[in-house]
C-alpha cells in the first residue's frame, strides 16, 4: 500500500469507520454489561456518507515524494507523520484544473 490511491482509500475507510462508530454509539442500547447497536436508519447512513464524501474532507491532503514514490499525506495516516517530520517539497494540486505545482 504505497500509492496515493491506497493512501486515499485507507483515509476514507478510517473516516467512515469513525463516523459510523459515532452514529452507532448514539443509538446503542445497554444490555447485561454490553451494548447492542441497532441497524442505523437509512437517513443516518446517508448523512454520514454526505459528511465524508465532500471535497472539504480532504482539503488538507498533500501530495509528496517518499522513497521515490508519490504519496498522499493525510491526517490519521503514517504518511502525515512522515510529511510533518521530513523536509519534503509538497505538491499543491489545483483541484479545479487538475494541475500540479511545488509549493
N, CA, C and O atoms as CSV, one atom per row, in Angstrom:
chain,resi,resn,atom,element,x,y,z
A,1,UNK,N,N,0.837,-1.181,0.000
A,1,UNK,CA,C,0.000,0.000,0.000
A,1,UNK,C,C,0.882,1.245,0.000
A,1,UNK,O,O,0.988,1.941,1.010
A,2,UNK,N,N,1.497,1.511,-1.110
A,2,UNK,CA,C,2.384,2.657,-1.180
A,2,UNK,C,C,2.074,3.518,-2.389
A,2,UNK,O,O,2.983,3.923,-3.113
A,3,UNK,N,N,0.818,3.799,-2.611
A,3,UNK,CA,C,0.420,4.671,-3.715
A,3,UNK,C,C,-0.575,5.696,-3.184
A,3,UNK,O,O,-1.218,5.468,-2.159
A,4,UNK,N,N,-0.703,6.829,-3.881
A,4,UNK,CA,C,-1.692,7.812,-3.441
A,4,UNK,C,C,-3.108,7.234,-3.401
A,4,UNK,O,O,-3.902,7.593,-2.531
A,5,UNK,N,N,-3.418,6.355,-4.326
A,5,UNK,CA,C,-4.759,5.754,-4.352
A,5,UNK,C,C,-5.003,4.946,-3.078
A,5,UNK,O,O,-6.067,5.056,-2.469
A,6,UNK,N,N,-4.026,4.140,-2.674
A,6,UNK,CA,C,-4.163,3.350,-1.450
A,6,UNK,C,C,-4.236,4.253,-0.219
A,6,UNK,O,O,-5.020,3.997,0.694
A,7,UNK,N,N,-3.417,5.312,-0.195
A,7,UNK,CA,C,-3.462,6.259,0.923
A,7,UNK,C,C,-4.849,6.873,1.032
A,7,UNK,O,O,-5.401,6.977,2.127
A,8,UNK,N,N,-5.408,7.277,-0.093
A,8,UNK,CA,C,-6.735,7.881,-0.100
A,8,UNK,C,C,-7.816,6.919,0.362
A,8,UNK,O,O,-8.695,7.293,1.138
A,9,UNK,N,N,-7.753,5.675,-0.113
A,9,UNK,CA,C,-8.746,4.669,0.286
A,9,UNK,C,C,-8.665,4.370,1.782
A,9,UNK,O,O,-9.692,4.244,2.450
A,10,UNK,N,N,-7.442,4.258,2.304
A,10,UNK,CA,C,-7.292,3.988,3.732
A,10,UNK,C,C,-7.821,5.163,4.558
A,10,UNK,O,O,-8.452,4.958,5.595
A,11,UNK,N,N,-7.570,6.376,4.105
A,11,UNK,CA,C,-8.048,7.554,4.836
A,11,UNK,C,C,-9.574,7.607,4.839
A,11,UNK,O,O,-10.186,7.896,5.867
A,12,UNK,N,N,-10.179,7.330,3.702
A,12,UNK,CA,C,-11.643,7.331,3.619
A,12,UNK,C,C,-12.220,6.233,4.508
A,12,UNK,O,O,-13.189,6.465,5.231
A,13,UNK,N,N,-11.630,5.043,4.459
A,13,UNK,CA,C,-12.125,3.929,5.280
A,13,UNK,C,C,-12.056,4.274,6.761
A,13,UNK,O,O,-12.990,3.984,7.508
A,14,UNK,N,N,-10.957,4.892,7.194
A,14,UNK,CA,C,-10.834,5.274,8.604
A,14,UNK,C,C,-11.885,6.318,8.992
A,14,UNK,O,O,-12.460,6.257,10.078
A,15,UNK,N,N,-12.124,7.258,8.106
A,15,UNK,CA,C,-13.115,8.296,8.421
A,15,UNK,C,C,-14.523,7.720,8.471
A,15,UNK,O,O,-15.314,8.090,9.338
A,16,UNK,N,N,-14.842,6.813,7.543
A,16,UNK,CA,C,-16.147,6.156,7.595
A,16,UNK,C,C,-16.281,5.335,8.875
A,16,UNK,O,O,-17.319,5.381,9.536
A,17,UNK,N,N,-15.250,4.595,9.224
A,17,UNK,CA,C,-15.276,3.772,10.431
A,17,UNK,C,C,-15.552,4.634,11.661
A,17,UNK,O,O,-16.400,4.288,12.484
A,18,UNK,N,N,-14.842,5.749,11.790
A,18,UNK,CA,C,-15.028,6.635,12.943
A,18,UNK,C,C,-16.423,7.256,12.947
A,18,UNK,O,O,-17.067,7.333,13.993
A,19,UNK,N,N,-16.886,7.697,11.787
A,19,UNK,CA,C,-18.208,8.333,11.712
A,19,UNK,C,C,-19.330,7.339,12.009
A,19,UNK,O,O,-20.287,7.677,12.706
A,20,UNK,N,N,-19.220,6.117,11.488
A,20,UNK,CA,C,-20.243,5.112,11.770
A,20,UNK,C,C,-20.195,4.665,13.227
A,20,UNK,O,O,-21.237,4.382,13.819
A,21,UNK,N,N,-18.995,4.596,13.817
A,21,UNK,CA,C,-18.898,4.287,15.251
A,21,UNK,C,C,-19.642,5.318,16.086
A,21,UNK,O,O,-20.363,4.962,17.018
A,22,UNK,N,N,-19.471,6.597,15.756
A,22,UNK,CA,C,-20.181,7.660,16.489
A,22,UNK,C,C,-21.692,7.546,16.303
A,22,UNK,O,O,-22.457,7.679,17.258
A,23,UNK,N,N,-22.109,7.300,15.068
A,23,UNK,CA,C,-23.549,7.179,14.792
A,23,UNK,C,C,-24.142,5.981,15.530
A,23,UNK,O,O,-25.245,6.066,16.070
A,24,UNK,N,N,-23.417,4.873,15.554
A,24,UNK,CA,C,-23.914,3.684,16.258
A,24,UNK,C,C,-23.929,3.894,17.765
A,24,UNK,O,O,-24.831,3.412,18.450
A,25,UNK,N,N,-22.943,4.604,18.281
A,25,UNK,CA,C,-22.900,4.876,19.720
A,25,UNK,C,C,-24.115,5.683,20.157
A,25,UNK,O,O,-24.582,5.548,21.288
A,26,UNK,N,N,-24.619,6.512,19.270
A,26,UNK,CA,C,-25.778,7.346,19.594
A,26,UNK,C,C,-27.051,6.516,19.757
A,26,UNK,O,O,-27.988,6.947,20.430
A,27,UNK,N,N,-27.092,5.328,19.146
A,27,UNK,CA,C,-28.307,4.504,19.264
A,27,UNK,C,C,-28.043,3.210,20.022
A,27,UNK,O,O,-28.869,2.298,20.003
A,28,UNK,N,N,-26.895,3.126,20.688
A,28,UNK,CA,C,-26.518,1.937,21.443
A,28,UNK,C,C,-27.502,1.683,22.581
A,28,UNK,O,O,-27.875,2.601,23.313
A,29,UNK,N,N,-27.910,0.444,22.716
A,29,UNK,CA,C,-28.820,0.061,23.799
A,29,UNK,C,C,-28.061,-0.798,24.798
A,29,UNK,O,O,-27.574,-1.869,24.438
A,30,UNK,N,N,-27.950,-0.354,26.042
A,30,UNK,CA,C,-27.238,-1.159,27.034
A,30,UNK,C,C,-28.011,-2.431,27.383
A,30,UNK,O,O,-29.223,-2.410,27.596
A,31,UNK,N,N,-27.270,-3.532,27.432
A,31,UNK,CA,C,-27.849,-4.807,27.854
A,31,UNK,C,C,-26.820,-5.513,28.712
A,31,UNK,O,O,-25.626,-5.352,28.460
A,32,UNK,N,N,-27.197,-6.254,29.671
A,32,UNK,CA,C,-26.357,-7.089,30.542
A,32,UNK,C,C,-24.854,-6.865,30.389
A,32,UNK,O,O,-24.120,-7.803,30.077
A,33,UNK,N,N,-24.398,-5.657,30.602
A,33,UNK,CA,C,-22.967,-5.380,30.586
A,33,UNK,C,C,-22.381,-5.084,29.217
A,33,UNK,O,O,-21.213,-4.704,29.133
A,34,UNK,N,N,-23.132,-5.240,28.153
A,34,UNK,CA,C,-22.618,-4.948,26.819
A,34,UNK,C,C,-23.659,-4.149,26.052
A,34,UNK,O,O,-24.858,-4.250,26.311
A,35,UNK,N,N,-23.181,-3.358,25.106
A,35,UNK,CA,C,-24.104,-2.578,24.287
A,35,UNK,C,C,-24.406,-3.294,22.992
A,35,UNK,O,O,-23.534,-3.930,22.401
A,36,UNK,N,N,-25.639,-3.188,22.560
A,36,UNK,CA,C,-26.045,-3.779,21.292
A,36,UNK,C,C,-26.582,-2.666,20.418
A,36,UNK,O,O,-27.545,-1.991,20.781
A,37,UNK,N,N,-25.960,-2.474,19.267
A,37,UNK,CA,C,-26.393,-1.419,18.361
A,37,UNK,C,C,-27.463,-1.952,17.417
A,37,UNK,O,O,-27.383,-3.078,16.927
A,38,UNK,N,N,-28.450,-1.127,17.181
A,38,UNK,CA,C,-29.452,-1.456,16.181
A,38,UNK,C,C,-28.890,-1.063,14.819
A,38,UNK,O,O,-27.857,-0.399,14.732
A,39,UNK,N,N,-29.571,-1.475,13.766
A,39,UNK,CA,C,-29.184,-1.026,12.434
A,39,UNK,C,C,-29.389,0.478,12.349
A,39,UNK,O,O,-30.366,1.009,12.875
A,40,UNK,N,N,-28.477,1.151,11.694
A,40,UNK,CA,C,-28.625,2.592,11.518
A,40,UNK,C,C,-29.739,2.865,10.522
A,40,UNK,O,O,-29.854,2.174,9.510
A,41,UNK,N,N,-30.560,3.868,10.803
A,41,UNK,CA,C,-31.602,4.234,9.837
A,41,UNK,C,C,-30.960,4.736,8.541
A,41,UNK,O,O,-29.853,5.274,8.556
A,42,UNK,N,N,-31.663,4.553,7.428
A,42,UNK,CA,C,-31.146,4.963,6.126
A,42,UNK,C,C,-30.733,6.428,6.108
A,42,UNK,O,O,-29.720,6.782,5.504
A,43,UNK,N,N,-31.511,7.278,6.767
A,43,UNK,CA,C,-31.186,8.710,6.747
A,43,UNK,C,C,-29.892,9.007,7.509
A,43,UNK,O,O,-29.172,9.944,7.164
A,44,UNK,N,N,-29.597,8.218,8.540
A,44,UNK,CA,C,-28.340,8.391,9.278
A,44,UNK,C,C,-27.163,7.962,8.410
A,44,UNK,O,O,-26.134,8.636,8.375
A,45,UNK,N,N,-27.319,6.841,7.711
A,45,UNK,CA,C,-26.264,6.379,6.805
A,45,UNK,C,C,-26.023,7.431,5.722
A,45,UNK,O,O,-24.876,7.748,5.408
A,46,UNK,N,N,-27.087,7.965,5.158
A,46,UNK,CA,C,-26.961,8.992,4.119
A,46,UNK,C,C,-26.261,10.238,4.657
A,46,UNK,O,O,-25.468,10.860,3.950
A,47,UNK,N,N,-26.549,10.600,5.891
A,47,UNK,CA,C,-25.914,11.772,6.496
A,47,UNK,C,C,-24.416,11.545,6.700
A,47,UNK,O,O,-23.612,12.448,6.471
A,48,UNK,N,N,-24.044,10.342,7.131
A,48,UNK,CA,C,-22.620,10.017,7.314
A,48,UNK,C,C,-21.911,10.065,5.962
A,48,UNK,O,O,-20.832,10.647,5.850
A,49,UNK,N,N,-22.504,9.464,4.945
A,49,UNK,CA,C,-21.902,9.475,3.607
A,49,UNK,C,C,-21.747,10.903,3.107
A,49,UNK,O,O,-20.700,11.257,2.565
A,50,UNK,N,N,-22.770,11.727,3.281
A,50,UNK,CA,C,-22.689,13.125,2.842
A,50,UNK,C,C,-21.600,13.893,3.593
A,50,UNK,O,O,-20.948,14.770,3.027
A,51,UNK,N,N,-21.410,13.562,4.852
A,51,UNK,CA,C,-20.387,14.222,5.667
A,51,UNK,C,C,-18.984,13.861,5.187
A,51,UNK,O,O,-18.119,14.734,5.107
A,52,UNK,N,N,-18.748,12.607,4.870
A,52,UNK,CA,C,-17.416,12.143,4.482
A,52,UNK,C,C,-17.120,12.431,3.007
A,52,UNK,O,O,-16.005,12.829,2.670
A,53,UNK,N,N,-18.084,12.239,2.148
A,53,UNK,CA,C,-17.863,12.351,0.699
A,53,UNK,C,C,-18.072,13.776,0.200
A,53,UNK,O,O,-19.004,14.063,-0.551
A,54,UNK,N,N,-17.201,14.638,0.627
A,54,UNK,CA,C,-17.243,16.015,0.149
A,54,UNK,C,C,-15.813,16.520,0.002
A,54,UNK,O,O,-14.900,16.040,0.673
A,55,UNK,N,N,-15.638,17.468,-0.859
A,55,UNK,CA,C,-14.303,17.986,-1.175
A,55,UNK,C,C,-13.583,18.488,0.062
A,55,UNK,O,O,-12.383,18.257,0.210
A,56,UNK,N,N,-14.279,19.159,0.942
A,56,UNK,CA,C,-13.667,19.750,2.136
A,56,UNK,C,C,-13.026,18.703,3.055
A,56,UNK,O,O,-12.117,19.027,3.819
A,57,UNK,N,N,-13.482,17.480,2.986
A,57,UNK,CA,C,-12.957,16.424,3.846
A,57,UNK,C,C,-11.459,16.219,3.639
A,57,UNK,O,O,-10.745,15.857,4.574
A,58,UNK,N,N,-10.985,16.449,2.420
A,58,UNK,CA,C,-9.586,16.176,2.112
A,58,UNK,C,C,-8.823,17.410,1.654
A,58,UNK,O,O,-7.840,17.297,0.922
A,59,UNK,N,N,-9.267,18.580,2.078
A,59,UNK,CA,C,-8.550,19.798,1.693
A,59,UNK,C,C,-7.126,19.827,2.234
A,59,UNK,O,O,-6.253,20.441,1.621
A,60,UNK,N,N,-6.874,19.184,3.357
A,60,UNK,CA,C,-5.536,19.207,3.944
A,60,UNK,C,C,-4.613,18.152,3.332
A,60,UNK,O,O,-3.428,18.124,3.662
A,61,UNK,N,N,-5.109,17.299,2.467
A,61,UNK,CA,C,-4.280,16.261,1.849
A,61,UNK,C,C,-3.195,16.893,0.979
A,61,UNK,O,O,-3.455,17.796,0.183
A,62,UNK,N,N,-1.981,16.395,1.153
A,62,UNK,CA,C,-0.847,16.908,0.396
A,62,UNK,C,C,-0.153,15.755,-0.322
A,62,UNK,O,O,0.020,14.674,0.241
A,63,UNK,N,N,0.236,15.992,-1.547
A,63,UNK,CA,C,0.997,15.021,-2.309
A,63,UNK,C,C,2.481,15.308,-2.080
A,63,UNK,O,O,2.901,16.465,-2.104
A,64,UNK,N,N,3.284,14.245,-1.857
A,64,UNK,CA,C,4.724,14.432,-1.663
A,64,UNK,C,C,5.478,13.177,-2.075
A,64,UNK,O,O,4.887,12.107,-2.223
A,65,UNK,N,N,6.773,13.314,-2.258
A,65,UNK,CA,C,7.622,12.192,-2.638
A,65,UNK,C,C,8.179,11.522,-1.388
A,65,UNK,O,O,8.696,12.196,-0.497
A,66,UNK,N,N,8.075,10.193,-1.322
A,66,UNK,CA,C,8.626,9.424,-0.210
A,66,UNK,C,C,9.188,8.133,-0.797
A,66,UNK,O,O,8.468,7.337,-1.400
A,67,UNK,N,N,10.474,7.948,-0.608
A,67,UNK,CA,C,11.164,6.764,-1.128
A,67,UNK,C,C,10.944,6.586,-2.632
A,67,UNK,O,O,10.751,5.472,-3.121
A,68,UNK,N,N,10.978,7.686,-3.336
A,68,UNK,CA,C,10.853,7.641,-4.785
A,68,UNK,C,C,9.442,7.438,-5.302
A,68,UNK,O,O,9.243,7.231,-6.500
A,69,UNK,N,N,8.469,7.494,-4.422
A,69,UNK,CA,C,7.057,7.319,-4.833
A,69,UNK,C,C,6.247,8.543,-4.425
A,69,UNK,O,O,6.542,9.193,-3.423
A,70,UNK,N,N,5.249,8.838,-5.195
A,70,UNK,CA,C,4.319,9.897,-4.833
A,70,UNK,C,C,3.321,9.324,-3.853
A,70,UNK,O,O,2.722,8.278,-4.103
A,71,UNK,N,N,3.141,10.009,-2.735
A,71,UNK,CA,C,2.206,9.565,-1.692
A,71,UNK,C,C,1.298,10.714,-1.309
A,71,UNK,O,O,1.571,11.865,-1.648
A,72,UNK,N,N,0.220,10.412,-0.604
A,72,UNK,CA,C,-0.671,11.430,-0.053
A,72,UNK,C,C,-0.463,11.516,1.452
A,72,UNK,O,O,-0.546,10.510,2.157
A,73,UNK,N,N,-0.197,12.703,1.931
A,73,UNK,CA,C,-0.106,12.942,3.368
A,73,UNK,C,C,-1.493,13.370,3.829
A,73,UNK,O,O,-1.997,14.421,3.433
A,74,UNK,N,N,-2.095,12.545,4.664
A,74,UNK,CA,C,-3.454,12.795,5.152
A,74,UNK,C,C,-3.458,12.535,6.650
A,74,UNK,O,O,-2.939,11.520,7.114
A,75,UNK,N,N,-4.051,13.464,7.411
A,75,UNK,CA,C,-4.115,13.289,8.864
A,75,UNK,C,C,-4.712,11.933,9.198
A,75,UNK,O,O,-5.723,11.522,8.628
A,76,UNK,N,N,-4.059,11.240,10.144
A,76,UNK,CA,C,-4.526,9.926,10.563
A,76,UNK,C,C,-3.744,8.783,9.933
A,76,UNK,O,O,-3.860,7.641,10.377
A,77,UNK,N,N,-2.951,9.071,8.911
A,77,UNK,CA,C,-2.125,8.035,8.281
A,77,UNK,C,C,-0.659,8.265,8.619
A,77,UNK,O,O,-0.265,9.364,9.008
A,78,UNK,N,N,0.146,7.213,8.466
A,78,UNK,CA,C,1.575,7.335,8.721
A,78,UNK,C,C,2.229,8.329,7.772
A,78,UNK,O,O,3.275,8.894,8.088
A,79,UNK,N,N,1.622,8.543,6.621
A,79,UNK,CA,C,2.182,9.500,5.661
A,79,UNK,C,C,2.141,10.923,6.204
A,79,UNK,O,O,3.014,11.731,5.886
A,80,UNK,N,N,1.137,11.238,7.021
A,80,UNK,CA,C,1.034,12.582,7.602
A,80,UNK,C,C,2.204,12.827,8.551
A,80,UNK,O,O,2.826,13.889,8.516
A,81,UNK,N,N,2.500,11.841,9.398
A,81,UNK,CA,C,3.630,11.967,10.317
A,81,UNK,C,C,4.934,12.103,9.539
A,81,UNK,O,O,5.783,12.924,9.886
A,82,UNK,N,N,5.094,11.315,8.507
A,82,UNK,CA,C,6.304,11.381,7.680
A,82,UNK,C,C,6.413,12.763,7.030
A,82,UNK,O,O,7.486,13.364,7.003
A,83,UNK,N,N,5.313,13.243,6.519
A,83,UNK,CA,C,5.290,14.564,5.885
A,83,UNK,C,C,5.691,15.652,6.885
A,83,UNK,O,O,6.439,16.564,6.534
A,84,UNK,N,N,5.203,15.565,8.124
A,84,UNK,CA,C,5.495,16.575,9.136
A,84,UNK,C,C,6.937,16.505,9.639
A,84,UNK,O,O,7.511,17.535,9.991
A,85,UNK,N,N,7.534,15.308,9.679
A,85,UNK,CA,C,8.869,15.161,10.251
A,85,UNK,C,C,9.988,15.248,9.227
A,85,UNK,O,O,11.149,15.416,9.601
A,86,UNK,N,N,9.673,15.140,7.973
A,86,UNK,CA,C,10.699,15.165,6.929
A,86,UNK,C,C,10.587,16.471,6.147
A,86,UNK,O,O,9.490,16.960,5.876
A,87,UNK,N,N,11.724,17.011,5.798
A,87,UNK,CA,C,11.726,18.210,4.960
A,87,UNK,C,C,11.464,17.768,3.521
A,87,UNK,O,O,12.385,17.383,2.800
A,88,UNK,N,N,10.211,17.829,3.122
A,88,UNK,CA,C,9.830,17.431,1.767
A,88,UNK,C,C,9.216,18.618,1.060
A,88,UNK,O,O,8.711,19.544,1.696
A,89,UNK,N,N,9.261,18.585,-0.236
A,89,UNK,CA,C,8.626,19.631,-1.017
A,89,UNK,C,C,7.234,19.145,-1.393
A,89,UNK,O,O,7.087,18.323,-2.297
A,90,UNK,N,N,6.224,19.639,-0.715
A,90,UNK,CA,C,4.865,19.201,-1.041
A,90,UNK,C,C,4.456,19.711,-2.405
A,90,UNK,O,O,5.000,20.694,-2.907
A,91,UNK,N,N,3.506,19.042,-2.989
A,91,UNK,CA,C,2.933,19.487,-4.248
A,91,UNK,C,C,1.528,19.971,-3.970
A,91,UNK,O,O,0.766,19.327,-3.250
A,92,UNK,N,N,1.200,21.080,-4.531
A,92,UNK,CA,C,-0.153,21.607,-4.407
A,92,UNK,C,C,-0.906,21.234,-5.673
A,92,UNK,O,O,-0.427,21.485,-6.778
A,93,UNK,N,N,-2.072,20.641,-5.522
A,93,UNK,CA,C,-2.862,20.239,-6.673
A,93,UNK,C,C,-4.041,21.182,-6.805
A,93,UNK,O,O,-4.836,21.335,-5.877
A,94,UNK,N,N,-4.148,21.815,-7.967
A,94,UNK,CA,C,-5.283,22.675,-8.253
A,94,UNK,C,C,-6.433,21.760,-8.638
A,94,UNK,O,O,-6.448,21.213,-9.740
A,95,UNK,N,N,-7.394,21.588,-7.742
A,95,UNK,CA,C,-8.472,20.628,-7.928
A,95,UNK,C,C,-9.390,20.993,-9.088
A,95,UNK,O,O,-9.967,20.111,-9.724
A,96,UNK,N,N,-9.528,22.270,-9.363
A,96,UNK,CA,C,-10.407,22.687,-10.459
A,96,UNK,C,C,-9.791,22.417,-11.830
A,96,UNK,O,O,-10.495,22.068,-12.777
A,97,UNK,N,N,-8.455,22.586,-11.928
A,97,UNK,CA,C,-7.816,22.473,-13.242
A,97,UNK,C,C,-6.966,21.226,-13.385
A,97,UNK,O,O,-6.478,20.938,-14.478
A,98,UNK,N,N,-6.773,20.467,-12.290
A,98,UNK,CA,C,-6.007,19.248,-12.346
A,98,UNK,C,C,-4.514,19.476,-12.554
A,98,UNK,O,O,-3.800,18.557,-12.953
A,99,UNK,N,N,-4.040,20.680,-12.289
A,99,UNK,CA,C,-2.618,20.974,-12.463
A,99,UNK,C,C,-1.903,20.853,-11.139
A,99,UNK,O,O,-2.522,20.921,-10.077
A,100,UNK,N,N,-0.597,20.674,-11.206
A,100,UNK,CA,C,0.196,20.449,-10.004
A,100,UNK,C,C,1.402,21.381,-10.008
A,100,UNK,O,O,1.999,21.622,-11.056
A,101,UNK,N,N,1.756,21.899,-8.850
A,101,UNK,CA,C,2.954,22.739,-8.750
A,101,UNK,C,C,3.580,22.519,-7.390
A,101,UNK,O,O,2.899,22.124,-6.444
A,102,UNK,N,N,4.878,22.773,-7.287
A,102,UNK,CA,C,5.549,22.655,-5.997
A,102,UNK,C,C,5.321,23.917,-5.206
A,102,UNK,O,O,5.331,25.015,-5.764
A,103,UNK,N,N,5.114,23.771,-3.894
A,103,UNK,CA,C,4.934,24.922,-3.003
A,103,UNK,C,C,6.263,25.521,-2.658
A,103,UNK,O,O,6.325,26.501,-1.917
